[in-house]
Amino acid sequence: MKPRRLRNVAAQTALIPSWLIVIFAYIGTIAWTIRISFTSSGIFPHYDWVGLKQYDRLFDSHRWVVSVQNLAIFGVIFIVGCLVLGFLLAVFLDQKIRGEGILRTLFLYPYAMSFIVTGLVWQWILNPTLGIEQAMHAWGWSSFSFDWLARGDRAIYLVAFAGIWQSAGLVMAILLAGLRGIDEDLWKAARVDGIPAWRIYLSVVIPMLSGMFVTALVLLGIAVVKVYDLVVAMTGGGPGISTEVPAKFVIDYLFNRQNVALATAAASVMFVAVFVVVGPWLYSQYLRRRPGEAS
Amino acid sequence: MARSVPQSRKITFTIIAWLVALLIFFPILWTFLTSFKTEGEAVAVPPHFLFFDWTSVNYEQVWDRSNYPLFFLNSVVISIGSTVLGLVVAIPAAWAMAFSPTKHTKDVLMWMLSTKMLPAVGVLVPIYLFLRNVGLLDTRIALVVIMMLINLPIIVWMLFTYFKEIPGDILEAARMDGATLGKEIVYILTPMAIPGIASTLLLNVILAWNEAFWTINLTASNAAPLTAFIASFSAPEGLFYAKLSAASTMAIAPILILGWFSQKQLVRGLTFGAVK
């Protein structure tokens, strides 16, 4: 009995470094961030108490409101776009086509590029004075005009588009693995009954892949909350403040405007928002496993 | 048993799929081609696709005139250093959770993974101020540690899914034969765990290599990796189009090459083992 107990003690000891790191790096920093958001800190944090003053200022700030709206627009288009395009690509690749291995890699390649490179490349291509527009003019289509990147009311859609280009391959890879797991008999049965393929996909296959869709959704959601480098590389938040996002807001107030308290208030709002969205999902995961699972 | 797809439909799908692939791959290809053009050629209207004078002058200039070698070295040190450090911390933890699970193991894993969903900006403020106070801003060592912290949940989770697949019976048998804990780890566990560890290493090097949020905000010049270097070009106005393409190509080439060999592991890792 003794060696076994030794093993268990060793095992629990082995967990300690990870625990300490996660507790320090996440819980500690979050608690500190929330605490500072209730102060009047400037360049340096100090520990007075001004209540919700920073939050009042935050929501009075036009730029913050624009940032939040942009995040919502980006998030919806990006997630829906990635799921739809990723699913279509996966269905294409599941048709026993030639060169599937190479195609899969090509579809996935954008994902191996950082958001920085993604943003830069698309910035060139979509830039009205450099990219597609000039090429079209040179090829004789002189009325061609595509200046969304320079338009405050449209640029955010292009940012979302570049994001979809980068991440759709990941969704494709996840869903393709799911499609491969589907029983061939399903297709035979469908053919015998004369049901068109698109109906099978819509009413049988997609529900069967719900687990894969959730995994993809969580990964895309993480990317939405994190979105920063794509915007920095592609538009720098412009034109004007039209493509600002919350993460960039926090960083600008931290570095350029030297207002730690407002930056932490904005970050705290993001924490709460993520918690409200992710909390129920985690809770359902937790509950679903409860009844009689050993490990 | 292969599903039979009608020949005509198969050809249609193949053509469409290749066209889509070309469309998706085009920006990467275009960057690559532009990097071999002169600056004048790069902004030529109409653009020349393949028939231009190929030149390597951009690569030479980027290499010689900027601090490119330093940025490259920083990328290598930060991505590999943070991954190795992460493995040192994570291997014992994943091993413990996979082979001596308690009834809370799943919760612990879930909880660790959920930290990945938190917005990084919230964690940035205290970490930035802390580094500033101790004078570690813009140092490689700080970046190595920070990147390790950021990726640790993924490393633990990935290793856990790989370790889980090692049959516990073999370890049990070794114990029956009187193997000590040390021998068990060195002779049995390690050889079986190497492929999983290698995949984890690969994925995290790629993730750390591409990470921009932390590197842009915590470095200035000394410890800045390639992502920060390229980000500093973000308003080229057509002046350094070709050179920037060369720099970008050099920045993404290692990842594209690694990615070609490791796409399966990449997908598996990115989905936390949900996709095998």
Interface residues (C-beta under 8 A of the other chain):
Chain A: P3 L6 R7 N8 A10 A11 Q12 A14 L15 P17 S18 I21 V22 A25 Y26 G28 T29 I30 W32 T33 I36 F44 P45 L89 F92 L93 Q95 K96 I97 R98 G99 L103 R104 T105 L106 F107 L108 Y109 P110 Y111 A112 M113 S114 F115 I116 V117 G119 L120 V121 W122 Q123 W124 I125 T129 L130 Q134 A135 H137 A138 W139 W165 G169 L170 A173 I174 A177 G178 E184 W187 G211 M212 T215 V218 L219 G221 I222 V225 K226 Y228 D229 V232 A233 M234 G236 P246 A247 V250 I251 L254 F255 V260 A263 T264 A266 A267 S268 M270 F271 V274 V278 L282 Q285 Y286 R289 E293 S295
Chain B: M1 A2 R3 V5 R9 K10 F13 T14 I16 A17 W18 V20 A21 I24 F25 P27 I28 W30 T31 V43 V45 P46 P47 V89 A90 P92 A93 W95 A96 M97 F99 S100 P101 K103 T105 K106 D107 V108 M110 W111 M112 S114 T115 K116 M117 L118 P119 A120 V121 G122 V123 L124 V125 P126 I127 Y128 L129 L149 L152 P153 V156 R175 L181 I206 W209 N210 E211 A212 F213 I216 N217 T227 I230 A231 F233 S234 A235 P236 G238 Y241 L244 S248 A251 I252 I255 L256 L258 G259 W260 Q263 L266 V267 L270 T271 F272 A274 V275 K276
